[in-house]
């Protein structure tokens, strides 16, 4: 059992540390706004504009997005994944089908994507339905991945428990010996792509005094888009 003096010493040491107050952390957002007349005809073209501007600004990994899924009980989970392509069909990424997100999308395909472009005071929020990408398209993308990333897709049973880092490294080393650099690595059957067909896409622009601009495209029953402004 820990001694009382030990607890007191830890408390004194903690008391001497500088404390960060998140409530005092404030940023002033840009005055430049987002008006309805500024928008493209559809959210994918508008995303292309903002995505290009985010990349040109020097933002680190502008294709990083937070994917949120939920299980059959409605319990949510989130993680960062990388956007690999987008077009009028949706936003695509690749992962292990047996991972937590893969299992959850299998039973509940309704998901959310968030692009947190803090450096330019912007966010893009996508809600829609995730569907698996065909194996031919998955294989075509897999061939573009670095050799090490191809091996990693085999080495990791994503989201499953692993006894140690050594076990993971050992599996990778065995795969590297089996498939040396320059040799084709087969596409894992448990790995592939998902495409999120957007049902709504919100473009969030930070503004002064927290009066942000929020314009959201919503898919109509006819297949077109309507735009609505949301209160910040």
N, C-alpha and C positions, 0 to 999 in steps of 0.2 A: 504493500500500500504506500502511495507517495506520502512523504512527510509534509506536515503543514508548513514548515519553513521553506521547503522546495516550492510549494504553491505560492507563498508570499514573494519569493524571489522572482518567480516567473511573472507575477502580477506587477512587481516594480519595474521589471525589464520592459514589459509591454507598455506600461504607462509612460516610459521615456521615449517611446518610438513616435515619430511624427504620424499623425492620423490624417488620411485623405478624406475629405468631406465631399461625397459625390453631389450633394445638393448645391454646393458652391461652384461646381464646374459648369460654366456657361459659355456658349459660343454665339456670336452674332452672325446671323445668316445674311446672305446677299439680298440686295434690294431688287435685283433683277427678278421679274416674275414670269409666270407662265399663263398665257391667255388662250382662250379657246381658238382664236384665229391663228395661233402659232402652231397648232397641232397638225400632224399629217392625217391623211384620210383614214388610216388604220393603225392599230397599236404596234404592229411589227415594223412599219416604216418609222414610226415615232421612236420606237426603241432603237432602231438603227442609228438615228440621229444622235440620241443621247449616249448610246454605247460608243460611238465614234468620238464624241466630245470627251467622254470620260477617259478613253484611252489616250487621246491627244493631251489631256491635262497632266499625264504622267501618273495617274492613279494606279496603285499596285493591284494587279489582277482584277481588272474591271469585270471579268467574266465570272468572278466568284459570286455565288448566290446561296442564300440560306434556303434549303428545302425543308418544308414542314409537312409531316405526314401524321396520320392518327390510326390507331388500331380499331378493332371492332367495338371496343368499349369507349371510344372517343378520347383515349389518352394520347396526347400529342408528343411528338419528338421532333427535334430539329438538328440539322447539321449543315456544314458548308460543303457544297459540291461545285464543280466547274461547268459552266455552259460551254458546249462544244460546237453547237450550230443552232441557227434559228432561221425560220422562214415562215411563210404564211400557214404552215401546218402546225407550228408550235416551237417550243424551246426544248432542246435535246441535251441530255447528259448520259454518262455511262457509269455503271457500277455493278456490284455483285448482286445477283438476284436473291441470294440467300441472306443478305444483310438485313438489318432491322428495317431499313427503309424499303428494301425490296419485298420483304414479307408483308409489310403494312400496305404498300401499294397494291399488292396482289388481292387483298381483301377489301381495301378502301382506296380506290384510285383518285379520290379528290385530294388535291395537294395545293400548297402555296409555295411560291418562289419569291424571295426578296433579294433585290440587288441593293446593298447598302453603300452607296457612293458618297460617304461622308465628306471626302475631300472637295467635292463640288456641291455639297449641300443638296443632294438629290437622292431619291429612292425610286425604285420601280417595284411594284408589287403585283404579282401575277397569281390569279387563282384559276384552276382548271382541272382537267382530268388527265392523268398520266397513263400512257399506254406503251407497251413494249415496242421497240423498233425491230424491224425484220433482221434476220440473221445476216443477210447479204450486206446490209448497211452497217451492221455491227462489225462484221469482218473487215469491211473497207476502212472503217475508222481504226480498228485495232492495229492494222498494218502501219498506220501513221504514228503510233505511239513509240517512244524510245524503247530500246530493247529491254532495259531494266524495268520499265513500267509494265511491259508485256509479261515478264517473269513474275513481277509482283502480283499481277492478277491471278496467277496460279498459286503463288505462295501463301496468300492470305485468304482464310475462310472468314471473310469480313463479318464482324460483330460476334463471332463465336469466341469462347474463352480459349486462351493459349497459356500454357504453363509458364513460359518465360520468353524473354527476348531471344535467348539463345536458340530456342526451338524454332522461332520464326526465321532467324538468320540461317540456321542449319538447312531448313527447307529451301530457302532461296539459293544457298550455295549448291545444293544438289541439283536444282533446276538449271542454274548457270552452267554446271558441268554437262548436263544433258543437252542443253540448247545454248551453245557458245555464241558469242557475238558474230553476226553474219548469217546465222542459221535461222530458218523460219520457226517461229513459235506458234503452235496451233492456238486458235481462239478457244478459251475455256467455255465449256457448255453452260457454266453457272454465271457467266459474265455477259453483260450486254447493255443496250441503250434503252432509254425511256424518252418519250416525247410528251411534253405537257401542252395540250391544246387549250389555249386560253379561253376562258369564259368571261373574264374581266381583267383589265390591266390598268393599274393606277400609276400615274406619274406625279410624284411628290417633289415640289420645289420649295426649299427653305426660304422664308421671307422674314423681314424684320418684325420684332414684337410678337413672334410666334404665330403670326397670321399667314401661315403657309398656303401655297397654292396646291390644291389636290384635284386633278382632273382624271376621271376614270372612264375608260372605254368599257362598254358592256355589250356583249353579243346579243343581237336581236333574234327572235324566232325565225326570221327570214334569212339569217346568216350574215347580216350586215352589222354595223356598229353604231351605237349611240353614245354620246359623251355627256357626262354629268359632272357638276362641280360639287365637291364635298367640303363641308365646313372643317377648318383645321382643328 
